[in-house]
Amino acid sequence: MSRFKSPFKPPFSPLFKPLSRISSKLPAVDYRVVIAVLALYFAVVLNWRALAHFYGILGGLGDYDLGFAASAPFVLLFGSLVLFTPFSFKYVLKPFFVMLLITGALANYAMVKYGIVFDRSMIENIVETDTVEAASYLNLQAVLWFVLTGIVPVVILILMPIRYPKTIVRGVGQRILMMLIPFVMLGGIAGLYFKDYASVGRNHKVLGKEVSPVNYVTGTIKYTKRRFLSSQMPFRTVGDDAHQVVQANANGKPTMMFLLIGETARAQSVQANGYGRPTSVFTRDIPGILAFQNVRSCGTATAVSVPCMFSNMRHDGYDGEVAQHSESLMDVVAKAGVSVLWKENDGGCKGTCDRTNHVTINPDDFPQYCKGGACLDAVMLEGLDDQISALSGDRLITFHLMGSHGPTYFKRYPAEYRFFTPDCPRSDIENCTQQELVNTYDNTIRYTDFVIAELTKKLASYQDRFNTVLLYVSDHGESLGESGMYLHGAPYMFAPDEQTHVPMFTWMSPGFAASRAINPDCLGQAAKTGQFSHDNLYSTVLGVMGVQTTVYNKKLDIFAACEDITYSADLGADIKTEPTAKLQ
């Protein structure tokens, strides 16, 4: 009886055959040696960032025990042996460590080059990243790093014949011993230098989040548990009592608010916040526009900050899972009878606009603004008049800007807005000079300032028919190499000021100021000396739209503190009401 031969072959069979022949000619290596080498590789190579940080801390102390300093690599080595040994069984070892080496190489590059710290929030940020954003991190250096530290070890591991114990009893006994010996060694180190490690760890808690692979594995487990494996939380409605109230001194006009959610803008690079370079040249000449000097973000990544600022939870009590299963500010405003629209240009509203009217900019529809799947923020002006006309009554229009999203900062502004030079037209920003990096980032802030100015002028063109008000705030800041950190997403408790201090602007028409009896001198003083955060956004927007509900907190409404019924508003705003140009 002839054997049936399938006409189909596995797609990689031509590759596996020569690899199999190579593997068959190599001498078998005891699995214990393999685990020891993997532990050493992770301890020294893939934990280079953590060790460098550790020795940097010791260098700053001036006086420290040399034995304590020398023990750090051994702590990582012995700890890795304890953690790795349970995965040393025959059908587990290679698949498990192939995955660990690949992910470890990627995490190592991010930590070394950008100073990224991996925890649950960072894993959430990575999962939320779209393909266009992910592609912006791809460059030749990243590929070479990944190949050398990830692919090469993986290939060696795959080709290596491994010799395992002949009996289960012997294998279990060997593995118990493999875990017991390094565990005892760790105990000995702890006995000698526990106070030293406790002191360094207590004063530099971020070190614990830099140890690979514990950091990103633990972060992934926590994210998965919270996102997918936790008990199904019932969906929570918010502000069911929401309704609009007529302002006591309303002038009969409906209200229209432009709410601009910026991306990755830090206050330290904004001229209106005291920066010494001309990055606010477009908004500075607009009468009545105010820049708030001290505003803090809710998170250090979009995936946290945007849902947080649109929830009725404050930063201190924010729970991402609760926010995910709750109505947002957009829902509450809409159920009160306000016409809402969310315009998206930054990869998604993170659930805050899912149940309300929203539109995502399609790069294919605006080739003059969009390249490589990402669009310049001036695209927000396209079709805006028609979109406003399609709404009725009071209107809230939210614009989610691309802003200063890195690392490809140079793609966030057109050539004619390449003001600070030389800039850094590459994604591996750590290889640019510090001045080139700053120039590129400052160009993005300057261009965002242009977009804010154009949207303000567009809004002002409607002030004969509406009481108009604009509020801009960035979702988080950005590190540009300070203390060896780049980009954003650091754990909030460790995050530098550059990632949490964000710019915020507001502008209002005389009609809106009169309808709320807002004293501009009071508001101007608040912008200079007040302390604000994303916590203020929720109630401020509700107050602007005249929405009364139990979730409104007057103390958090930025404008409420400056209401003065004895004041007769006359801001005398005289600005050009048409956008100056359509940038391409």
C-alpha positions, 0 to 999 in steps of 0.5 A, a space after each residue: 500500500 503506497 503512502 500518501 504524499 501531501 503536495 503541501 510543505 511547511 513554508 519554512 521547511 527549506 530553512 529548518 533542514 539546514 538548521 537541523 543538520 547544523 544542530 545534529 553536528 553540535 555536541 549536546 550541552 547540559 541543560 544546567 549549563 544553558 540555564 547558567 549562561 542564560 542567567 549570566 546573559 540577562 544579569 550582565 547584558 540585558 540588565 546593563 541599564 539597571 547596573 549602570 544606574 546602580 553604580 551611578 547612584 553609588 558614585 554619587 554617594 562618595 563613600 560605599 562598601 566595595 563588597 556591596 558594589 561588587 555584589 550587584 551582578 551576583 544578586 542579578 545572576 543568582 536571582 535569575 537562576 532561581 527564577 529561570 530554573 522552573 522553566 528548564 524542562 525539555 519541552 519548555 526551555 527553548 520556547 520560553 527562553 526564545 520569547 524571553 530573549 526576544 522581548 528582553 532585547 526589545 525592552 533592553 533597547 528601550 531602557 538603554 536608549 530612551 530611559 524607559 521604565 517598564 511597569 503596568 502603565 508602560 505595558 498599557 501604553 505599548 498595547 495602545 500604540 498603533 502601527 504608525 506610532 510603533 513604526 516611528 521607533 524603527 531605525 537601523 540602530 534599533 534593528 542591529 541592536 535587536 539582531 545582536 542582542 536578541 536574534 543571535 542568542 535565539 538562533 544559538 539557543 535553537 541550534 544548540 542540542 541540550 542534554 536533559 536528565 534521564 529520569 524525572 526523579 533526578 531532574 527534579 532533584 537537580 533543579 531543587 539544588 539549582 534553586 537552593 544554592 543561589 537562594 542560599 547565596 542571595 541570603 548570604 549577600 542579604 545578611 552582609 549588605 541588607 541595610 545597603 540595599 534597603 537604603 539604595 532601594 528606598 531612596 531610588 525605588 525606580 531601580 526595582 522597575 529596571 530589572 529585566 525580565 522581572 519588570 516587563 513580565 510583571 507589568 504584562 501580568 498586571 496589565 493582563 489581569 486588570 484588562 482581561 482576567 479581572 471580574 467583569 465590571 458592570 458598566 457605570 453611567 455617570 451624571 444621569 441627572 445632568 441637564 443644562 441651566 440658563 446662565 443668569 445673565 445669558 445674552 441669548 446666544 448658544 455656547 460653542 467650546 473648542 477643547 484642544 487635547 495636546 500631545 506630548 507638549 511640556 511646559 518647559 519648552 513653551 515660551 508663554 510658560 517662561 521658555 527663552 525661545 520663540 515657541 509661542 509667537 502665534 498665540 502671544 498676539 491674540 488679545 485675551 489668550 491666557 497661558 497657565 503657568 502651573 498645570 500638572 498632568 494625570 499621567 505620563 502617557 496618553 493611555 492614562 492621561 486622556 481617560 483620566 482627564 475625561 473621568 470624574 475621578 481625580 488623579 489621586 483616586 484614578 482607576 483605569 479599569 473603572 474609567 474603562 467601564 464608565 461614561 466619560 465627560 463627553 457622555 455626560 455633556 451629550 446626555 445634558 443636551 449639548 451637541 458634541 463632536 470629537 475630531 481625532 488625529 492621534 491614534 484614538 480617544 482611548 474610549 472617551 468618545 466611543 459612545 458619542 459623535 466622533 470622527 477620525 482623520 483619514 490620511 487618505 482623504 488629506 494627502 496634502 497634510 498626511 504622509 506615512 499614515 500620520 497627519 499634520 494638525 492643521 488638518 483639523 481645520 479642514 471641513 470644520 465649518 460644515 461639521 459645526 453647521 451639522 451640530 445644533 444648539 450649544 456645541 462642544 468640539 474636542 480636537 485630539 492633536 498629534 502635537 509633539 509625538 516622538 520620537 519622529 518629532 520632525 514629522 510633526 511640522 511642515 518644512 516651512 515651519 522648520 524654524 530652529 535648525 539644525 534639527 534631527 530628521 531621524 527616529 533614533 533621537 539619542 544619536 542626534 546632538 542635544 541641540 538638534 533634538 531640542 531644535 526639533 522638539 521646539 519646532 513641534 511646540 511652535 507648530 502646535 502654537 500655530 494650530 492653537 492660534 488658527 483654531 482660536 481665530 476660527 472660533 472667534 469668527 463665530 462670536 457674533 452667533 455664539 458665546 465662544 471659549 477655547 481651552 487647550 491642555 497637553 496630555 503629558 510632557 516629554 523628556 529630552 535626555 534630561 537625566 538620561 531619559 527620553 520620551 515619556 511614560 515614566 511611572 508617575 511617582 518617579 516621573 521628572 517634571 518634564 513629563 508632568 508639567 504641561 501647558 494650558 491655554 484658554 481664550 474666550 469671547 466677550 460674549 462668553 465672559 459676559 454670560 458667565 460674568 468672568 472677571 478677566 483680571 481675576 482669571 489672568 492672576 489665576 493663570 499666573 499664580 494658581 495651581 491646576 491639573 487635569 483634575 480641573 478639566 471635567 468640571 470646567 467643561 461642565 461649567 462652560 456648557 452650563 451643565 448642572 449635575 452632582 458630578 460637577 465640582 465648582 471648586 475645580 471649575 477654573 472659571 467659577 472662582 472668577 465669576 463676578 456678577 458686578 463686573 461688566 465684561 468687555 474684553 475688547 477682543 480684536 483679532 483676525 477671525 479667519 485662519 491665516 493659511 492652510 499649511 501643507 
